[in-house]
């Protein structure tokens, strides 16, 4: 027996709200009271209402980004564009500079423009926003979230722990014992995972991790430079630094140059990301490659599968990282 599809008329009868008002809620209309909107959205979510699918090859994906600067964002957006184009869908970019996703403006935009799905590069989607998207049958997927999404939230990320492990093993294999780590925020799961992989490699090699040599920042060049300047000023400084991002690694290189410390002669540096700039700084940067375009393609594939099959399980996918060895690492000079 085929299950009957829940209609707007059904929702109107059960809530006492007109079909016209329900349509306004579905399309992100602003002239609806908060109480009525909450009532309708709650019933849409609980009743299992799903809007009719757009014909194959129509509709667009909304991509929510924290900014429009940098290779990380552009690499992922390019990958989403290519994957969406192969499926004959267009893109709409929305900038949400609140990395924690608390600003609901991008949700309003998705509803108003009737997006078929959303790919989210900010760090989280609040429960209220998730409920609004679910009520309209708009699936979404997170890419490399900083927090820990609930099990029903699909996400695609890089294997951050393995990347940190491989970076530290590379430095240990070169003969370094005094190795520091500079990474992103202490509240960021990718930053923590990269440091945890670093710790695992050090511990398994019988090397002590100096807690005062594990520094958390914000993935920026300024953060890398600040922490490296402090580390290099020690009486017995590290001979190698693992940076949690390529931009932090660039800051480390700047701090080393300012202190007259030769790279890689006196200090080896490993980054994380393999952004375009890694091949252009001097010395060229040894780094852990995040498969940005592959992550983007997988996220797009996942969310389009959820468009076609809303009852599919929400997957959590990690893609492998890879160490790219260049000239910023070498055996210690002493």
N, C-alpha and C positions, 0 to 999 in steps of 0.2 A: 504494500500500500504506500503510495507516494505522500509524503508529509505536505500538508497545505501550507503555502507560503503566507507568512504574516503580512498583512497589508496595512496601509496608513489608515484605512477605514476601521480596521480592527483596533488599532492604537487609539483612534479618536473615540470609539465606543467605550473603551476601558478606562480612559483618562478623563473624558468629558471635555476634551480640548478639540477645537475644530481641525479639520484636515488642512485648512489653509495655514493655521498657526503651526501645526506640526511640520508642514513643508518649509515654513520659515526657519524653524529650528534646524531642520536637516540641512538647509542651505546657508546656515550661518547668519541669518537675518538678525539685525540688532534691535528691532522693535518688538521684542518679546521680553516679558518680565523674567527676572532671575528665577523666581519660584516656578513659573510655568515651564521655563527651559529645563530646570532640574527635574521636574516631574516627567516631562516628555522623554528626556535623555535616559532617565532611570528605567522607564518602561520599555523604551526601544532596546536598551541593553539586555534587560531581563527576558524580554519576549523573544529574543533571537531574530529581531527584524534585520533583514539584509536588503539593501537596494538592489535593483536589477543591474547585472553586469553590463558594462559598455561593450559594444561589438569589438571583436578582435581587431587590433590595429588602431583603436581610437582611445582618447583619454590621455592624460599626462601624469607623470610622476612629479610630486613635489619633493624637493631636496632642501633640507634645513641645514644650513652651515653656520658656524660661529663667526666667520668673517670671509672675505674674498681674497685674502692675502696668503702667500706662502705656497710652497710646493706640495705640502701635505694635503691641503684642501683641494688644490687644483688637480692633483693626481687622482684623488678619489672621485671628484666631480667628472673628470674626463672618462674614468672607467664606467661610471653610472651612465653617462651620456651614450657611450658606445653600446653598452648592453641594452639600454632602453631603445636606441635606434634600431638595433637588430630585431627587437620585438615590435617595431613600428609605433613607439610611444615617444612623446616629447617630454621635455623637462621644464619645471619652473623652479627657480632658485629663490629661497627666502633666507635672509640673514637674521639670525637670532643671536645677539652677542651675549646673552645670558647662557653661559656654558652649561648651567644646571637645568636649563629647559623650563624654568618657572614661568617665563613669559608665554602666555597662551596665544599670542598674536598669530603665530604660524598655524595653530590649529584652526582659528577663525578663517585664515586664508585658504586652508585646505578644504574647509566646508563650503566657503563662499564660491570657490572656483571648481568644486566638485572633483577634486583629485581622485584618481583611482587608488593611489597608494602613496606612502610617504617614506622616504629614506632620511634618517635622522643622524646628523653628525654631532649634535650637541650631546651632552653627557647623560641626560635622563629625560624621561617623559612622565610627568606627574600623573598620579592615578586619575585625577579629574579629567585630564586631557586624554588619557587612554580610554576612559569611559565614553567620552564624546566621539572619539574615532570609532570605537567598537559599535556604538549605537548607529552609526551611518555605514557600517561595513567597510571602513577604510583601513586596510592593514598597514602596518608600519614595521620598520626594522631599524635597529641601531647599528652604527659602525663604530667599533673601538670605544665603547662607553667607559667613562672613568669610574662609574659606580658599578654596583652589582645588581643587574636587572632581575625582577622576579621571574620565575620559571616560564610564565606565559608571554614573556617579551622576547621576540627573536632578536638575535644579535650576531654580528660577524666581527671578529677581531683577529689580530696576529697572535702568534704563540710567543707572548712576551717573556714568560719564564724561560723557555728554551733559548730565546735570543740572549737573555742575560747570562745564562749558563755558557753558551757558546763564546760570548765575548770574553768572559773571565777565563775560560779554558784556553783561548788563544793567547792571552797575556801570560798565563801560567806556563804554557808550553814554550814561550819565548824565554822563560827564566825569571820573570818578574815575581817578586814576593811582596813588595810594598805597593799594594794596589788600592786606590780609592775609588769611590763611586759617587757621582753627582747625578741626580735624577729629578723627576717632576714632583708634584705635590704629594705629601704624605697621605692624602685622602684619595689619590688616584690609583685605581686597581692596576692599570698598565705600569705605572711607575713602581708600585710596590712589587708587582710580579717580576719586573726586570731586575730589581735589587735582590729579590728572593732567589732568582736563578743565579745571580752573581754570588750570593752567599753560599748556595749549594755547591758551586764549583770550588770555591775557596775551601769550604769545610771538607769536601771529599778529597781534596789534595793535601789536607793536613795543615792548611794555612789559616792563621787567625784573622778574622775580620775585625778591624779596628772601628768601633762604633763612631768615634769622632771623625772618621774618614768616610762615613756614609752621610751624604748631604742631600737634603730635599730642597727643591726650588720650584720653578714653574715652566720648565722645558725651554726657556728663552736663552738667547745668547748672553744677556745681561746676568742671568742667574748662573750660567756656567762660568762666566768670567769672575764673578764675585766669589764663588766658592773655590775656584781654582787658585785665585790670588791668595786666599787664606791658607789653602793646603800647601802651596808652594813656599809660603813664608816660614814654614816649620823648620826647626833645626835639622831634622832628618825627613825631608819631604818624600811623598810617594814617587816611585819611578814610572807609574802608569796610572791613568785615570780612565774609568769607564763612564761615559756620559749617557744619560738616558734619552737623549735626542741629538740629532745632528746639530741643531742650533746651539744646544748647550756645549757640544764639542767644539764648535767654532769659538764660543766664548772662552773655553779652556785654551785653545790655540792662541787667542789674543792675550790672555793672562800670561802664558808662557813666554810669548814674544816680549811683553812688557818687562818681565822679570829676567830676561836674558837667558832663558832655559831653552835649549835646543830640542826640537821635536823632529825625528824620534831619538836623537842622540842621547839626551838626558831624560826625556819624558815621552812615553808612548801614550797615544790617545785613541780610544775607540768610541764611535758614536752609535746612534740607533735611528734608523729610518731609511738611509740611502737616498736622500733627496738629491736633486740635480747638483746642488752646490758642493756635495761631498767630493765630486770629481774635479772641482775647479779651485777649491782652496789649496794652499800650499803649506805643508805637504798634503797631497791628496789623502782623503780621510778613509781609514779603515772603519767599517761600520756594519751594523746588522741591518740587512735589507728587510723592510716590511713590504709585503706584496700588495701595495696600495690598489693598483688597478684590478688585481685578482679579488681583493676584498670587496671592492666596489661591484664587480661583476657578480660575485656570489650573493651579495646583499640584494642586488636588483633581481636576480633570478629567484631568490627566496621570496621576496615580497610579491612578485608577479604570480608565483605559484599560490600564494595565499589569496590573491585576488580571484583566481580561478577556482580554488578549493579552500574556502574559509575554515573548514573544520580540520585542516591539516595540523599536526603538532607544530608548535613554535620552536624551531631549532636554535641551538647555540653552537656556532661553528668557529673553530680556530684554524687559521691557515699558517703553514710553516714559514718561519723566517730563515734567513741564510746569511752567513758571515761573508762579507766582501772585503778581502785584504788588499790594502793599498800601502802608501808610503808612511803613514803616521805611526806605525808600530814597528819595533825592532827589539832585539835582545837588549837588556840593560847594559849600560857602559861599564858598570862596576858592581 
